[in-house]
Every structure is written in structure tokens, then in C-alpha cells.
């Protein structure tokens, strides 16, 4: 292993060599460095992130994998006009803003780019953008918090409640950092700990290193809810809009308004949370699911009554008596009503409504299939006797195409494999669903490769925070995310459709491994030996399954009878090329495949070549002996 100083020197040298070449390409007018080399430490498994701006009219946007002196470089080549639009549209506090706030302008031949970069408010968040970013980030974490609460209060599952709390805390850390006028980076928990140590130690550092009993999880959930209750001002944009409205506004109207403001399609979780807190009141308003529908359903709507009486009592979902019975009766009523709409040909229940799996915060999720001539493709937040029903409508042809388009093994496959058809006027729909409870051999290869390739970015972070940053808690956080992916790999490899709790499926198939890196690890204090052993076991697990995970990749290399370039991989694997590129880099580091370089021109008119990685697979590699 190289010294840290030697690694950084080699990476700087590789960057300098590449930029020297790129500067000679008259079609490339600027280069912006992002990622760890710009603002943090690199290590031997890092890569370099570049934004290369090209002259307009010299090509379409494209992602390239490049290599220089053995250093992998990921470059986005973007026309000047598109980069400008992207920069101007980047909401302050967003990922784009974070990227640029920690970036470095390496060179530019265009003074307007230099002026923008020097004058842009990269390191602060404006008041308006801060309010909108806080609203977006907080709304995104609310469903995860609700799931953590459900796992604790309903399912009595402390482990999955803990995992969901960790994901919630990541969102809360973004909130804390934005509130302190700092642009959040990908790693936000560390600065959040500095700003608010009392809170984040309770829900993060102390929680990670304690045995997960009921009292500990309850304390974390109470602290999180108190944190949010203290920050209802985050939802002020919604409260102001409703206060100024003349009467209730449906979720469709609310979402249309805020989509223009923050670019998010749905803020339903925020409206529902405000209603449970009594800050807004939930009612319903009639809606037709298709333009020509003659049957009206009830859509959730909200209004803001700021009188003392209205504000004093929360407005829960309105469930009464036995929760399960109430929900099932409301669902039956809803289905009878939707059957009357001749444009809806089927209703599919995707929620688990078992008596031991429902509670007062439930959202019933449905898929409605419409006739192709219904001209609708939308998600509605509907109400039936106080029960929130989230209904997504797919035209029949689109739904069929979705099922046929590589669904198997995906999260949607998991949901649909456990769904129930409530009614259907089309016998074909039931036939389509019969094959959803297993994964075919061909689809298994594809899904394994997707699951395996997506894991390496997370694993690299877990390793970096252990070996370089010496932060055991943050390394553990990423290990948990890796283990969730590994559980999907284990389950898919057994021909099963992974559920949302795939780790428990994986434990049954491979108890020694998954108990060691999940069940046992969760309750142990995170010392150096414990975290190191978990990382080593994960590395061994992936090495042992490399050929199974990436069979399509090996087939592609074997058929070549020689090397395949990163461009050839990109053209062959299409949308999956980013994941495949990370897999190739990992396989080359393990010396399972060999990495070379091949000349590449960034645009059709480029006179200068850079180097892209090329890979070769030798079936007689001693690795397999």
C-alpha cells in the first residue's frame, strides 16, 4: 500500500497530464475538478471526477471513463449552453450546488465561464433557496421515519427500525447543515455533529455503539420527533400557500405549485405530517381519475385554519375503532366505487394489509390499470373514510411493457410479486402476474450484475472512512448500506425475489456470513478490529462470487477474443454502463481481469487523443485455480 503522500502525488500528476492533453483540444474550453481530489483526501481506490465543457455544436453530452498513469478518471463532457442551463437551474443547497461549492476551476478559454465561476455564490445558500431546500430534504426523510416507527411499534423489529433511523439521520444532518448556512456535501453527518452534538450523538454516534433494545430505539425516535416538532418553520412555504388560498387545495394543486418552486413532483408526506400535527386540516375534494371518467373519487385536500380552536387539535387520518377492520372496509368501498369507472380495468393492492402489519399512519398503496384510451398516467392521493390511499395509474400497454422490460429482481418486482389483484376486467393481467413470484435464469444474471455493480461505490466509501479517515461509525454506516445490497445478491442468486427486508431472507440462506456482518455487528461496539473484520468478510464474499455476479460481463469479454474498451462496454450495456465501469475497475484491482489503455477522442473533431481503459479477460487466470 502506497503512503498517503505518494498516492496524492500520483493523482495530482495524473490530473496534470490529462489536463495538459485536454488543453490542446480546441473543442474543450474549460475543465472543472470535483470530488475528493478537489476538496478532500484521495486514496488508492479513489477516482477523479471532471466536468469538461465543450464548444456548442461539437457533440452531445456524454460520460467517459478515462485513465492516466493507472488512475481512473470519470469525465462528463457537456456543451457550454447545456452546462450553463444546468448551473443556473441548480437550486442552492442541492447536489449540483454542493458539487460546485467544492470544485476547482482548472482552466477555461472562455472568460464568461470564468466570470460565472468567480461571481457565483458557491459557498452560501440564499434565504429563498434555503427555505425550499429545507422543505424538500425534510419531506424526503418523513417516509423513512414513518417506516422506522412502524418497524418499532408494529413489527417489533429493532434492527430494521435502527437501519431506517440511520437513513433518517442522514436527512436530518442535511437539514442541520443547511440551517447553519453551509452547503451540504455527501458526507453531512460529521459537520452536523459539530453543529448539534447533543442531538446527533443520541441518534447516531451513541446509538451505533449501544445494544439495540426497546428503550434505546424509543429514545432515538423520541429525539427525532422532538427535533422535527421544533422546526415546523421548515414547512412555512406550504402553510403560507394554504393560508393565502381561498379554501382547500387538493394534493394535485399543491404538487403542481411546488413542482414549479422546488422541482419535486410530490410533497404528499409533508401535507400528511402537517395534518397529523394539527397545523393544517385534511379534507377531500372530488376528482376524476381519467378525463372522461363519469365516476368521482375523493382526493386528499388541505386547508389552513389558524384559529386557536383549529390549531389546538391534530387531524389524524380519522381511523376509528379496530384499525384493521376500518381499513379493510374502506378498501372494499373504494374498490366498489372504482369498479364503476369504465376507464379503470384493474386494481392491484401492493400494500401488506395483514392484521399485524397495519397501524394508524398507514398509506394503502394501489396500482390502477386504465384503458389505453384513458389518457392518464398519474399518481393520486385519495381518501376513503379517513384512509389515505396512494393510487398510481398505468395505461394497460405501459404496464405490460413495464412487466416485460427487465422487471425481474428489481424493487418493483418485489412489490408486485406480493401484490393482490382486487379486481380485473382483463384476464391477461392475471396471467402476467403468475410469473412474478420467481426470477428466471436469464433475468437472474442481469439482476445479479446490477446489484453487484452498484455496490462498489458504497464499499469504497466504507473502506475509505475506515482506512484513511479512521472514522469507525461512518464506515459502519456504509457497511450497513453494503450489506443491504449483498442481501439482495444472496437472495437473487437463490432464485428468490428479494423483499424490502432481504437481509432476513439472506440470513436463512447464509447465516454465518450475514449474522457476522449484520445481526451480530449491529450490537457490538465499533472498534477497529470489528469494523476491519466486517470489511474483510465483505471483500471475500464478493471475490468468491465475482464470476457469478458478472457473468454477462465475462461473456462480453470472452466473445471479444481481445480487449474491450470502456466505450464498447458503454455501447453494449447502455444505461447500466456506469455500474459496469465500476465493476470493471474493481475486477482489475483484484487482477481478475487485466486493464490496459486505448486512445480516445472526446469529440468527433478533436485532434488530440486521451486514454480510456480497456479490459481483457483470460479464462486461464490463476485467480480461478
Secondary structure, 3 states (H helix, E strand, C coil): CCCHHHHHHHHHHHHHHHHHHHHCCCCEEEEEEECHHHHCCCCCCCCEEEEEEECCCCCCCEEEEEEECCEEEEEEEEEHHHHHHHHHHCCCCCHHHHHHHCCEEEEECCHHHHHHHHHCCCCCCCHHHHHHHHHHHHHHHHHHHHHHHHHHHCCCCHHHHHHHHHHHHHHHHHHHHHHCCCCCCCCCHHHHHHHCHHHHHHHHHHHHCCCCCHHHHHHHHHHHHHHHHCCHHHHHHHHHHHHHCCCCEEHHHHHHHHHHHHCCCCCHHHHHHHHHCCCCEEEEEEECCCCCCCCCEEEEEEECCCCHHHHHCCCCCCCCCCHHHHHHHHHHHHHHHHHCCCCEEEEEECCCCCHHHCCCCCEEEEEEEECHHHCCCCEEEEEECCEEEEEEEEEHHHHHHHHHCCCCCCHHHHHHHCCEEEEECCHHHHHHHHCCCCCCHHHHHHHHHHHHHCCHHHHHHHHHHHHCCCCHHHHHHHHHHHHHHHHHHHHHHCCCCCCCCHHHHHHHHCHHHHHHHHHHHHHCCCCHHHHHHHHHHHHHHHHHCHHHHCHHHHHHHHHHCCCEEHHHHHHHHHHHHHHHHHHHHHHHHCCCCEEEEEEECCCCCCCCCEEEEEEECCCCCHHHC
